[in-house]
């Protein structure tokens, strides 16, 4: 169990390094931004998805339809405030 935890922590560390490296090397890479949005969505980091989506709209040329599908998924997953 401890080994699984260490592997999981290392995996998330590598994802963060990848995020930083990708955006530093090529900040307008729409494929990288799309991948980062999908990872953030899987991790339920809704604010990160929204932020990346706003940036993605500014740079997308070929994968613009993918942003809509991610935002639709986000709308379905995001907790609703029922007050």
PDB file of N, CA, C and O in Angstrom:
ATOM      1  N   UNK A   1       0.825  -1.188   0.000  1.00  0.00           N
ATOM      2  CA  UNK A   1       0.000   0.000   0.000  1.00  0.00           C
ATOM      3  C   UNK A   1       0.873   1.257   0.000  1.00  0.00           C
ATOM      4  O   UNK A   1       0.563   2.229  -0.689  1.00  0.00           O
ATOM      5  N   UNK A   2       1.931   1.238   0.750  1.00  0.00           N
ATOM      6  CA  UNK A   2       2.834   2.382   0.832  1.00  0.00           C
ATOM      7  C   UNK A   2       3.523   2.624  -0.515  1.00  0.00           C
ATOM      8  O   UNK A   2       3.743   3.768  -0.913  1.00  0.00           O
ATOM      9  N   UNK A   3       3.858   1.543  -1.202  1.00  0.00           N
ATOM     10  CA  UNK A   3       4.505   1.661  -2.500  1.00  0.00           C
ATOM     11  C   UNK A   3       3.554   2.299  -3.518  1.00  0.00           C
ATOM     12  O   UNK A   3       3.980   3.118  -4.333  1.00  0.00           O
ATOM     13  N   UNK A   4       2.294   1.936  -3.476  1.00  0.00           N
ATOM     14  CA  UNK A   4       1.294   2.523  -4.370  1.00  0.00           C
ATOM     15  C   UNK A   4       1.174   4.017  -4.114  1.00  0.00           C
ATOM     16  O   UNK A   4       1.070   4.810  -5.050  1.00  0.00           O
ATOM     17  N   UNK A   5       1.188   4.398  -2.836  1.00  0.00           N
ATOM     18  CA  UNK A   5       1.116   5.811  -2.487  1.00  0.00           C
ATOM     19  C   UNK A   5       2.309   6.571  -3.044  1.00  0.00           C
ATOM     20  O   UNK A   5       2.148   7.656  -3.603  1.00  0.00           O
ATOM     21  N   UNK A   6       3.506   6.012  -2.894  1.00  0.00           N
ATOM     22  CA  UNK A   6       4.718   6.669  -3.396  1.00  0.00           C
ATOM     23  C   UNK A   6       4.665   6.814  -4.918  1.00  0.00           C
ATOM     24  O   UNK A   6       5.056   7.848  -5.460  1.00  0.00           O
ATOM     25  N   UNK A   7       4.189   5.795  -5.594  1.00  0.00           N
ATOM     26  CA  UNK A   7       4.080   5.844  -7.054  1.00  0.00           C
ATOM     27  C   UNK A   7       3.070   6.910  -7.462  1.00  0.00           C
ATOM     28  O   UNK A   7       3.307   7.654  -8.414  1.00  0.00           O
ATOM     29  N   UNK A   8       1.958   6.991  -6.759  1.00  0.00           N
ATOM     30  CA  UNK A   8       0.929   7.987  -7.059  1.00  0.00           C
ATOM     31  C   UNK A   8       1.462   9.400  -6.860  1.00  0.00           C
ATOM     32  O   UNK A   8       1.235  10.276  -7.695  1.00  0.00           O
ATOM     33  N   UNK A   9       2.162   9.622  -5.765  1.00  0.00           N
ATOM     34  CA  UNK A   9       2.748  10.940  -5.497  1.00  0.00           C
ATOM     35  C   UNK A   9       3.754  11.295  -6.591  1.00  0.00           C
ATOM     36  O   UNK A   9       3.772  12.424  -7.080  1.00  0.00           O
ATOM     37  N   UNK A  10       4.577  10.345  -6.965  1.00  0.00           N
ATOM     38  CA  UNK A  10       5.573  10.578  -8.017  1.00  0.00           C
ATOM     39  C   UNK A  10       4.892  10.876  -9.348  1.00  0.00           C
ATOM     40  O   UNK A  10       5.344  11.739 -10.100  1.00  0.00           O
ATOM     41  N   UNK A  11       3.807  10.162  -9.639  1.00  0.00           N
ATOM     42  CA  UNK A  11       3.050  10.381 -10.870  1.00  0.00           C
ATOM     43  C   UNK A  11       2.531  11.813 -10.931  1.00  0.00           C
ATOM     44  O   UNK A  11       2.664  12.475 -11.960  1.00  0.00           O
ATOM     45  N   UNK A  12       1.943  12.295  -9.842  1.00  0.00           N
ATOM     46  CA  UNK A  12       1.427  13.664  -9.822  1.00  0.00           C
ATOM     47  C   UNK A  12       2.555  14.687  -9.883  1.00  0.00           C
ATOM     48  O   UNK A  12       2.381  15.767 -10.447  1.00  0.00           O
ATOM     49  N   UNK A  13       3.691  14.363  -9.317  1.00  0.00           N
ATOM     50  CA  UNK A  13       4.854  15.235  -9.427  1.00  0.00           C
ATOM     51  C   UNK A  13       5.279  15.355 -10.891  1.00  0.00           C
ATOM     52  O   UNK A  13       5.561  16.453 -11.372  1.00  0.00           O
ATOM     53  N   UNK A  14       5.324  14.229 -11.591  1.00  0.00           N
ATOM     54  CA  UNK A  14       5.699  14.256 -13.011  1.00  0.00           C
ATOM     55  C   UNK A  14       4.695  15.041 -13.847  1.00  0.00           C
ATOM     56  O   UNK A  14       5.081  15.751 -14.775  1.00  0.00           O
ATOM     57  N   UNK A  15       3.428  14.920 -13.531  1.00  0.00           N
ATOM     58  CA  UNK A  15       2.402  15.683 -14.244  1.00  0.00           C
ATOM     59  C   UNK A  15       2.630  17.176 -14.053  1.00  0.00           C
ATOM     60  O   UNK A  15       2.523  17.949 -15.005  1.00  0.00           O
ATOM     61  N   UNK A  16       2.943  17.585 -12.830  1.00  0.00           N
ATOM     62  CA  UNK A  16       3.195  19.003 -12.579  1.00  0.00           C
ATOM     63  C   UNK A  16       4.436  19.487 -13.316  1.00  0.00           C
ATOM     64  O   UNK A  16       4.452  20.607 -13.826  1.00  0.00           O
ATOM     65  N   UNK A  17       5.470  18.666 -13.378  1.00  0.00           N
ATOM     66  CA  UNK A  17       6.672  19.034 -14.126  1.00  0.00           C
ATOM     67  C   UNK A  17       6.338  19.155 -15.606  1.00  0.00           C
ATOM     68  O   UNK A  17       6.784  20.089 -16.273  1.00  0.00           O
ATOM     69  N   UNK A  18       5.562  18.219 -16.116  1.00  0.00           N
ATOM     70  CA  UNK A  18       5.142  18.258 -17.513  1.00  0.00           C
ATOM     71  C   UNK A  18       4.331  19.520 -17.797  1.00  0.00           C
ATOM     72  O   UNK A  18       4.545  20.178 -18.815  1.00  0.00           O
ATOM     73  N   UNK A  19       3.415  19.858 -16.915  1.00  0.00           N
ATOM     74  CA  UNK A  19       2.602  21.063 -17.081  1.00  0.00           C
ATOM     75  C   UNK A  19       3.491  22.292 -17.209  1.00  0.00           C
ATOM     76  O   UNK A  19       3.337  23.087 -18.136  1.00  0.00           O
ATOM     77  N   UNK A  20       4.394  22.437 -16.298  1.00  0.00           N
ATOM     78  CA  UNK A  20       5.274  23.593 -16.279  1.00  0.00           C
ATOM     79  C   UNK A  20       6.177  23.624 -17.510  1.00  0.00           C
ATOM     80  O   UNK A  20       6.311  24.663 -18.157  1.00  0.00           O
ATOM     81  N   UNK A  21       6.787  22.507 -17.829  1.00  0.00           N
ATOM     82  CA  UNK A  21       7.706  22.452 -18.968  1.00  0.00           C
ATOM     83  C   UNK A  21       6.988  22.745 -20.277  1.00  0.00           C
ATOM     84  O   UNK A  21       7.497  23.484 -21.119  1.00  0.00           O
ATOM     85  N   UNK A  22       5.816  22.171 -20.446  1.00  0.00           N
ATOM     86  CA  UNK A  22       5.070  22.355 -21.687  1.00  0.00           C
ATOM     87  C   UNK A  22       4.700  23.811 -21.893  1.00  0.00           C
ATOM     88  O   UNK A  22       4.876  24.363 -22.980  1.00  0.00           O
ATOM     89  N   UNK A  23       4.190  24.421 -20.853  1.00  0.00           N
ATOM     90  CA  UNK A  23       3.740  25.803 -21.006  1.00  0.00           C
ATOM     91  C   UNK A  23       4.897  26.791 -21.064  1.00  0.00           C
ATOM     92  O   UNK A  23       4.762  27.866 -21.649  1.00  0.00           O
ATOM     93  N   UNK A  24       6.024  26.444 -20.469  1.00  0.00           N
ATOM     94  CA  UNK A  24       7.184  27.328 -20.563  1.00  0.00           C
ATOM     95  C   UNK A  24       7.821  27.262 -21.944  1.00  0.00           C
ATOM     96  O   UNK A  24       8.225  28.283 -22.499  1.00  0.00           O
ATOM     97  N   UNK A  25       7.908  26.060 -22.491  1.00  0.00           N
ATOM     98  CA  UNK A  25       8.545  25.881 -23.794  1.00  0.00           C
ATOM     99  C   UNK A  25       7.681  26.441 -24.917  1.00  0.00           C
ATOM    100  O   UNK A  25       8.174  27.137 -25.804  1.00  0.00           O
ATOM    101  N   UNK A  26       6.403  26.134 -24.869  1.00  0.00           N
ATOM    102  CA  UNK A  26       5.505  26.558 -25.946  1.00  0.00           C
ATOM    103  C   UNK A  26       4.130  26.897 -25.362  1.00  0.00           C
ATOM    104  O   UNK A  26       3.239  26.047 -25.347  1.00  0.00           O
ATOM    105  N   UNK A  27       3.954  28.120 -24.886  1.00  0.00           N
ATOM    106  CA  UNK A  27       2.724  28.484 -24.190  1.00  0.00           C
ATOM    107  C   UNK A  27       1.471  28.465 -25.064  1.00  0.00           C
ATOM    108  O   UNK A  27       0.362  28.426 -24.532  1.00  0.00           O
ATOM    109  N   UNK A  28       1.617  28.491 -26.374  1.00  0.00           N
ATOM    110  CA  UNK A  28       0.458  28.490 -27.263  1.00  0.00           C
ATOM    111  C   UNK A  28       0.206  27.139 -27.922  1.00  0.00           C
ATOM    112  O   UNK A  28      -0.468  27.075 -28.950  1.00  0.00           O
ATOM    113  N   UNK A  29       0.727  26.075 -27.358  1.00  0.00           N
ATOM    114  CA  UNK A  29       0.536  24.737 -27.904  1.00  0.00           C
ATOM    115  C   UNK A  29      -0.848  24.241 -27.508  1.00  0.00           C
ATOM    116  O   UNK A  29      -1.084  23.881 -26.355  1.00  0.00           O
ATOM    117  N   UNK A  30      -1.757  24.225 -28.472  1.00  0.00           N
ATOM    118  CA  UNK A  30      -3.142  23.876 -28.152  1.00  0.00           C
ATOM    119  C   UNK A  30      -3.294  22.406 -27.750  1.00  0.00           C
ATOM    120  O   UNK A  30      -4.148  22.089 -26.922  1.00  0.00           O
ATOM    121  N   UNK A  31      -2.499  21.516 -28.307  1.00  0.00           N
ATOM    122  CA  UNK A  31      -2.583  20.106 -27.924  1.00  0.00           C
ATOM    123  C   UNK A  31      -2.169  19.928 -26.463  1.00  0.00           C
ATOM    124  O   UNK A  31      -2.798  19.174 -25.721  1.00  0.00           O
ATOM    125  N   UNK A  32      -1.112  20.623 -26.059  1.00  0.00           N
ATOM    126  CA  UNK A  32      -0.650  20.539 -24.669  1.00  0.00           C
ATOM    127  C   UNK A  32      -1.681  21.128 -23.726  1.00  0.00           C
ATOM    128  O   UNK A  32      -1.950  20.569 -22.662  1.00  0.00           O
ATOM    129  N   UNK A  33      -2.260  22.258 -24.113  1.00  0.00           N
ATOM    130  CA  UNK A  33      -3.280  22.870 -23.259  1.00  0.00           C
ATOM    131  C   UNK A  33      -4.501  21.973 -23.130  1.00  0.00           C
ATOM    132  O   UNK A  33      -5.096  21.872 -22.057  1.00  0.00           O
ATOM    133  N   UNK A  34      -4.870  21.327 -24.221  1.00  0.00           N
ATOM    134  CA  UNK A  34      -6.012  20.408 -24.201  1.00  0.00           C
ATOM    135  C   UNK A  34      -5.728  19.230 -23.271  1.00  0.00           C
ATOM    136  O   UNK A  34      -6.592  18.814 -22.499  1.00  0.00           O
ATOM    137  N   UNK A  35      -4.515  18.700 -23.353  1.00  0.00           N
ATOM    138  CA  UNK A  35      -4.124  17.602 -22.478  1.00  0.00           C
ATOM    139  C   UNK A  35      -4.168  18.047 -21.012  1.00  0.00           C
ATOM    140  O   UNK A  35      -4.645  17.307 -20.152  1.00  0.00           O
ATOM    141  N   UNK A  36      -3.673  19.246 -20.734  1.00  0.00           N
ATOM    142  CA  UNK A  36      -3.690  19.757 -19.364  1.00  0.00           C
ATOM    143  C   UNK A  36      -5.118  19.948 -18.859  1.00  0.00           C
ATOM    144  O   UNK A  36      -5.401  19.706 -17.686  1.00  0.00           O
ATOM    145  N   UNK A  37      -6.011  20.378 -19.737  1.00  0.00           N
ATOM    146  CA  UNK A  37      -7.419  20.531 -19.335  1.00  0.00           C
ATOM    147  C   UNK A  37      -8.027  19.179 -18.984  1.00  0.00           C
ATOM    148  O   UNK A  37      -8.771  19.062 -18.010  1.00  0.00           O
ATOM    149  N   UNK A  38      -7.710  18.160 -19.780  1.00  0.00           N
ATOM    150  CA  UNK A  38      -8.253  16.828 -19.507  1.00  0.00           C
ATOM    151  C   UNK A  38      -7.712  16.273 -18.192  1.00  0.00           C
ATOM    152  O   UNK A  38      -8.448  15.641 -17.434  1.00  0.00           O
ATOM    153  N   UNK A  39      -6.442  16.507 -17.924  1.00  0.00           N
ATOM    154  CA  UNK A  39      -5.853  16.057 -16.659  1.00  0.00           C
ATOM    155  C   UNK A  39      -6.500  16.792 -15.490  1.00  0.00           C
ATOM    156  O   UNK A  39      -6.833  16.175 -14.478  1.00  0.00           O
ATOM    157  N   UNK A  40      -6.677  18.100 -15.621  1.00  0.00           N
ATOM    158  CA  UNK A  40      -7.302  18.885 -14.554  1.00  0.00           C
ATOM    159  C   UNK A  40      -8.744  18.434 -14.336  1.00  0.00           C
ATOM    160  O   UNK A  40      -9.221  18.404 -13.201  1.00  0.00           O
ATOM    161  N   UNK A  41      -9.431  18.087 -15.402  1.00  0.00           N
ATOM    162  CA  UNK A  41     -10.811  17.606 -15.286  1.00  0.00           C
ATOM    163  C   UNK A  41     -10.859  16.277 -14.544  1.00  0.00           C
ATOM    164  O   UNK A  41     -11.729  16.063 -13.699  1.00  0.00           O
ATOM    165  N   UNK A  42      -9.923  15.385 -14.861  1.00  0.00           N
ATOM    166  CA  UNK A  42      -9.854  14.090 -14.168  1.00  0.00           C
ATOM    167  C   UNK A  42      -9.568  14.265 -12.679  1.00  0.00           C
ATOM    168  O   UNK A  42     -10.050  13.495 -11.847  1.00  0.00           O
ATOM    169  N   UNK A  43      -8.773  15.293 -12.354  1.00  0.00           N
ATOM    170  CA  UNK A  43      -8.419  15.548 -10.953  1.00  0.00           C
ATOM    171  C   UNK A  43      -9.463  16.420 -10.258  1.00  0.00           C
ATOM    172  O   UNK A  43      -9.279  16.811  -9.105  1.00  0.00           O
ATOM    173  N   UNK A  44     -10.559  16.725 -10.956  1.00  0.00           N
ATOM    174  CA  UNK A  44     -11.649  17.561 -10.427  1.00  0.00           C
ATOM    175  C   UNK A  44     -11.180  18.957 -10.040  1.00  0.00           C
ATOM    176  O   UNK A  44     -11.692  19.553  -9.092  1.00  0.00           O
ATOM    177  N   UNK A  45     -10.214  19.469 -10.773  1.00  0.00           N
ATOM    178  CA  UNK A  45      -9.714  20.817 -10.546  1.00  0.00           C
ATOM    179  C   UNK A  45     -10.452  21.752 -11.508  1.00  0.00           C
ATOM    180  O   UNK A  45      -9.914  22.175 -12.531  1.00  0.00           O
ATOM    181  N   UNK A  46     -11.709  22.062 -11.143  1.00  0.00           N
ATOM    182  CA  UNK A  46     -12.592  22.794 -12.041  1.00  0.00           C
ATOM    183  C   UNK A  46     -12.097  24.203 -12.345  1.00  0.00           C
ATOM    184  O   UNK A  46     -12.235  24.679 -13.472  1.00  0.00           O
ATOM    185  N   UNK A  47     -11.530  24.864 -11.363  1.00  0.00           N
ATOM    186  CA  UNK A  47     -11.045  26.235 -11.604  1.00  0.00           C
ATOM    187  C   UNK A  47      -9.881  26.236 -12.598  1.00  0.00           C
ATOM    188  O   UNK A  47      -9.761  27.145 -13.419  1.00  0.00           O
ATOM    189  N   UNK A  48      -9.029  25.216 -12.519  1.00  0.00           N
ATOM    190  CA  UNK A  48      -7.902  25.097 -13.459  1.00  0.00           C
ATOM    191  C   UNK A  48      -8.425  24.849 -14.875  1.00  0.00           C
ATOM    192  O   UNK A  48      -7.893  25.399 -15.840  1.00  0.00           O
ATOM    193  N   UNK A  49      -9.460  24.028 -14.997  1.00  0.00           N
ATOM    194  CA  UNK A  49     -10.041  23.748 -16.310  1.00  0.00           C
ATOM    195  C   UNK A  49     -10.596  25.035 -16.913  1.00  0.00           C
ATOM    196  O   UNK A  49     -10.382  25.320 -18.092  1.00  0.00           O
ATOM    197  N   UNK A  50     -11.310  25.809 -16.096  1.00  0.00           N
ATOM    198  CA  UNK A  50     -11.882  27.062 -16.597  1.00  0.00           C
ATOM    199  C   UNK A  50     -10.789  28.034 -17.025  1.00  0.00           C
ATOM    200  O   UNK A  50     -10.897  28.679 -18.068  1.00  0.00           O
ATOM    201  N   UNK A  51      -9.747  28.133 -16.225  1.00  0.00           N
ATOM    202  CA  UNK A  51      -8.641  29.035 -16.547  1.00  0.00           C
ATOM    203  C   UNK A  51      -7.947  28.617 -17.844  1.00  0.00           C
ATOM    204  O   UNK A  51      -7.698  29.446 -18.718  1.00  0.00           O
ATOM    205  N   UNK A  52      -7.643  27.339 -17.958  1.00  0.00           N
ATOM    206  CA  UNK A  52      -7.006  26.837 -19.182  1.00  0.00           C
ATOM    207  C   UNK A  52      -7.915  27.012 -20.396  1.00  0.00           C
ATOM    208  O   UNK A  52      -7.448  27.299 -21.498  1.00  0.00           O
ATOM    209  N   UNK A  53      -9.213  26.834 -20.180  1.00  0.00           N
ATOM    210  CA  UNK A  53     -10.168  26.979 -21.271  1.00  0.00           C
ATOM    211  C   UNK A  53     -10.182  28.411 -21.802  1.00  0.00           C
ATOM    212  O   UNK A  53     -10.267  28.630 -23.010  1.00  0.00           O
ATOM    213  N   UNK A  54     -10.100  29.373 -20.902  1.00  0.00           N
ATOM    214  CA  UNK A  54     -10.066  30.775 -21.325  1.00  0.00           C
ATOM    215  C   UNK A  54      -8.826  31.061 -22.172  1.00  0.00           C
ATOM    216  O   UNK A  54      -8.898  31.777 -23.171  1.00  0.00           O
ATOM    217  N   UNK A  55      -7.698  30.500 -21.768  1.00  0.00           N
ATOM    218  CA  UNK A  55      -6.465  30.674 -22.542  1.00  0.00           C
ATOM    219  C   UNK A  55      -6.525  29.890 -23.856  1.00  0.00           C
ATOM    220  O   UNK A  55      -6.034  30.348 -24.888  1.00  0.00           O
ATOM    221  N   UNK A  56      -7.128  28.716 -23.800  1.00  0.00           N
ATOM    222  CA  UNK A  56      -7.221  27.848 -24.972  1.00  0.00           C
ATOM    223  C   UNK A  56      -8.002  28.526 -26.095  1.00  0.00           C
ATOM    224  O   UNK A  56      -7.627  28.429 -27.264  1.00  0.00           O
ATOM    225  N   UNK A  57      -9.086  29.209 -25.741  1.00  0.00           N
ATOM    226  CA  UNK A  57      -9.918  29.886 -26.738  1.00  0.00           C
ATOM    227  C   UNK A  57      -9.099  30.919 -27.508  1.00  0.00           C
ATOM    228  O   UNK A  57      -9.335  31.148 -28.694  1.00  0.00           O
ATOM    229  N   UNK A  58      -8.141  31.537 -26.831  1.00  0.00           N
ATOM    230  CA  UNK A  58      -7.321  32.565 -27.467  1.00  0.00           C
ATOM    231  C   UNK A  58      -6.332  31.994 -28.487  1.00  0.00           C
ATOM    232  O   UNK A  58      -5.964  32.683 -29.439  1.00  0.00           O
ATOM    233  N   UNK A  59      -5.898  30.742 -28.298  1.00  0.00           N
ATOM    234  CA  UNK A  59      -4.855  30.178 -29.161  1.00  0.00           C
ATOM    235  C   UNK A  59      -5.327  29.059 -30.080  1.00  0.00           C
ATOM    236  O   UNK A  59      -4.583  28.646 -30.970  1.00  0.00           O
ATOM    237  N   UNK A  60      -6.540  28.561 -29.888  1.00  0.00           N
ATOM    238  CA  UNK A  60      -6.960  27.389 -30.670  1.00  0.00           C
ATOM    239  C   UNK A  60      -7.129  27.729 -32.150  1.00  0.00           C
ATOM    240  O   UNK A  60      -7.603  28.804 -32.518  1.00  0.00           O
ATOM    241  N   UNK A  61      -6.726  26.781 -32.971  1.00  0.00           N
ATOM    242  CA  UNK A  61      -6.874  26.899 -34.417  1.00  0.00           C
ATOM    243  C   UNK A  61      -7.524  25.644 -34.993  1.00  0.00           C
ATOM    244  O   UNK A  61      -8.389  25.726 -35.864  1.00  0.00           O
ATOM    245  N   UNK A  62      -7.098  24.483 -34.498  1.00  0.00           N
ATOM    246  CA  UNK A  62      -7.576  23.214 -35.057  1.00  0.00           C
ATOM    247  C   UNK A  62      -8.469  22.433 -34.105  1.00  0.00           C
ATOM    248  O   UNK A  62      -9.323  21.668 -34.552  1.00  0.00           O
ATOM    249  N   UNK A  63      -8.291  22.607 -32.823  1.00  0.00           N
ATOM    250  CA  UNK A  63      -8.984  21.768 -31.837  1.00  0.00           C
ATOM    251  C   UNK A  63     -10.034  22.542 -31.038  1.00  0.00           C
ATOM    252  O   UNK A  63     -10.325  22.184 -29.896  1.00  0.00           O
ATOM    253  N   UNK A  64     -10.596  23.581 -31.614  1.00  0.00           N
ATOM    254  CA  UNK A  64     -11.539  24.435 -30.887  1.00  0.00           C
ATOM    255  C   UNK A  64     -12.793  23.687 -30.430  1.00  0.00           C
ATOM    256  O   UNK A  64     -13.360  24.003 -29.384  1.00  0.00           O
ATOM    257  N   UNK A  65     -13.221  22.704 -31.210  1.00  0.00           N
ATOM    258  CA  UNK A  65     -14.408  21.932 -30.827  1.00  0.00           C
ATOM    259  C   UNK A  65     -14.174  21.111 -29.559  1.00  0.00           C
ATOM    260  O   UNK A  65     -15.109  20.839 -28.805  1.00  0.00           O
ATOM    261  N   UNK A  66     -12.935  20.725 -29.333  1.00  0.00           N
ATOM    262  CA  UNK A  66     -12.609  19.945 -28.134  1.00  0.00           C
ATOM    263  C   UNK A  66     -12.869  20.752 -26.861  1.00  0.00           C
ATOM    264  O   UNK A  66     -13.257  20.190 -25.837  1.00  0.00           O
ATOM    265  N   UNK A  67     -12.657  22.055 -26.924  1.00  0.00           N
ATOM    266  CA  UNK A  67     -12.890  22.905 -25.764  1.00  0.00           C
ATOM    267  C   UNK A  67     -14.355  22.849 -25.353  1.00  0.00           C
ATOM    268  O   UNK A  67     -14.664  22.772 -24.164  1.00  0.00           O
ATOM    269  N   UNK A  68     -15.255  22.885 -26.327  1.00  0.00           N
ATOM    270  CA  UNK A  68     -16.683  22.824 -26.023  1.00  0.00           C
ATOM    271  C   UNK A  68     -17.042  21.514 -25.347  1.00  0.00           C
ATOM    272  O   UNK A  68     -17.835  21.504 -24.405  1.00  0.00           O
ATOM    273  N   UNK A  69     -16.471  20.408 -25.809  1.00  0.00           N
ATOM    274  CA  UNK A  69     -16.795  19.118 -25.195  1.00  0.00           C
ATOM    275  C   UNK A  69     -16.270  19.044 -23.761  1.00  0.00           C
ATOM    276  O   UNK A  69     -16.910  18.451 -22.893  1.00  0.00           O
ATOM    277  N   UNK A  70     -15.111  19.643 -23.516  1.00  0.00           N
ATOM    278  CA  UNK A  70     -14.579  19.654 -22.148  1.00  0.00           C
ATOM    279  C   UNK A  70     -15.437  20.530 -21.255  1.00  0.00           C
ATOM    280  O   UNK A  70     -15.707  20.164 -20.111  1.00  0.00           O
ATOM    281  N   UNK A  71     -15.874  21.682 -21.755  1.00  0.00           N
ATOM    282  CA  UNK A  71     -16.739  22.552 -20.960  1.00  0.00           C
ATOM    283  C   UNK A  71     -18.096  21.901 -20.695  1.00  0.00           C
ATOM    284  O   UNK A  71     -18.679  22.097 -19.629  1.00  0.00           O
ATOM    285  N   UNK A  72     -18.601  21.128 -21.657  1.00  0.00           N
ATOM    286  CA  UNK A  72     -19.839  20.379 -21.435  1.00  0.00           C
ATOM    287  C   UNK A  72     -19.646  19.336 -20.340  1.00  0.00           C
ATOM    288  O   UNK A  72     -20.503  19.177 -19.471  1.00  0.00           O
ATOM    289  N   UNK A  73     -18.524  18.629 -20.384  1.00  0.00           N
ATOM    290  CA  UNK A  73     -18.218  17.648 -19.338  1.00  0.00           C
ATOM    291  C   UNK A  73     -18.094  18.330 -17.988  1.00  0.00           C
ATOM    292  O   UNK A  73     -18.560  17.809 -16.975  1.00  0.00           O
ATOM    293  N   UNK A  74     -17.472  19.482 -17.977  1.00  0.00           N
ATOM    294  CA  UNK A  74     -17.306  20.240 -16.746  1.00  0.00           C
ATOM    295  C   UNK A  74     -18.658  20.647 -16.179  1.00  0.00           C
ATOM    296  O   UNK A  74     -18.877  20.555 -14.971  1.00  0.00           O
ATOM    297  N   UNK A  75     -19.553  21.090 -17.029  1.00  0.00           N
ATOM    298  CA  UNK A  75     -20.885  21.489 -16.578  1.00  0.00           C
ATOM    299  C   UNK A  75     -21.639  20.306 -15.968  1.00  0.00           C
ATOM    300  O   UNK A  75     -22.403  20.475 -15.018  1.00  0.00           O
ATOM    301  N   UNK A  76     -21.420  19.117 -16.514  1.00  0.00           N
ATOM    302  CA  UNK A  76     -22.092  17.929 -15.991  1.00  0.00           C
ATOM    303  C   UNK A  76     -21.479  17.442 -14.685  1.00  0.00           C
ATOM    304  O   UNK A  76     -22.171  16.839 -13.865  1.00  0.00           O
ATOM    305  N   UNK A  77     -20.195  17.693 -14.483  1.00  0.00           N
ATOM    306  CA  UNK A  77     -19.493  17.188 -13.294  1.00  0.00           C
ATOM    307  C   UNK A  77     -19.461  18.181 -12.142  1.00  0.00           C
ATOM    308  O   UNK A  77     -19.438  17.783 -10.977  1.00  0.00           O
ATOM    309  N   UNK A  78     -19.460  19.466 -12.459  1.00  0.00           N
ATOM    310  CA  UNK A  78     -19.289  20.481 -11.431  1.00  0.00           C
ATOM    311  C   UNK A  78     -20.468  20.446 -10.458  1.00  0.00           C
ATOM    312  O   UNK A  78     -21.623  20.391 -10.879  1.00  0.00           O
ATOM    313  N   UNK A  79     -20.174  20.477  -9.149  1.00  0.00           N
ATOM    314  CA  UNK A  79     -21.259  20.440  -8.167  1.00  0.00           C
ATOM    315  C   UNK A  79     -22.176  21.652  -8.323  1.00  0.00           C
ATOM    316  O   UNK A  79     -21.723  22.778  -8.523  1.00  0.00           O
ATOM    317  N   UNK A  80     -23.454  21.391  -8.228  1.00  0.00           N
ATOM    318  CA  UNK A  80     -24.440  22.466  -8.358  1.00  0.00           C
ATOM    319  C   UNK A  80     -24.704  23.075  -6.983  1.00  0.00           C
ATOM    320  O   UNK A  80     -24.745  22.362  -5.980  1.00  0.00           O
ATOM    321  N   UNK A  81     -24.879  24.382  -6.940  1.00  0.00           N
ATOM    322  CA  UNK A  81     -25.194  25.092  -5.707  1.00  0.00           C
ATOM    323  C   UNK A  81     -26.701  25.200  -5.600  1.00  0.00           C
ATOM    324  O   UNK A  81     -27.303  26.072  -6.225  1.00  0.00           O
ATOM    325  N   UNK A  82     -27.316  24.338  -4.825  1.00  0.00           N
ATOM    326  CA  UNK A  82     -28.775  24.321  -4.698  1.00  0.00           C
ATOM    327  C   UNK A  82     -29.171  24.959  -3.378  1.00  0.00           C
ATOM    328  O   UNK A  82     -29.377  24.269  -2.379  1.00  0.00           O
ATOM    329  N   UNK A  83     -29.276  26.285  -3.381  1.00  0.00           N
ATOM    330  CA  UNK A  83     -29.663  27.015  -2.175  1.00  0.00           C
ATOM    331  C   UNK A  83     -31.068  27.503  -2.297  1.00  0.00           C
ATOM    332  O   UNK A  83     -31.580  28.144  -1.379  1.00  0.00           O
TER     333      UNK A  83
END
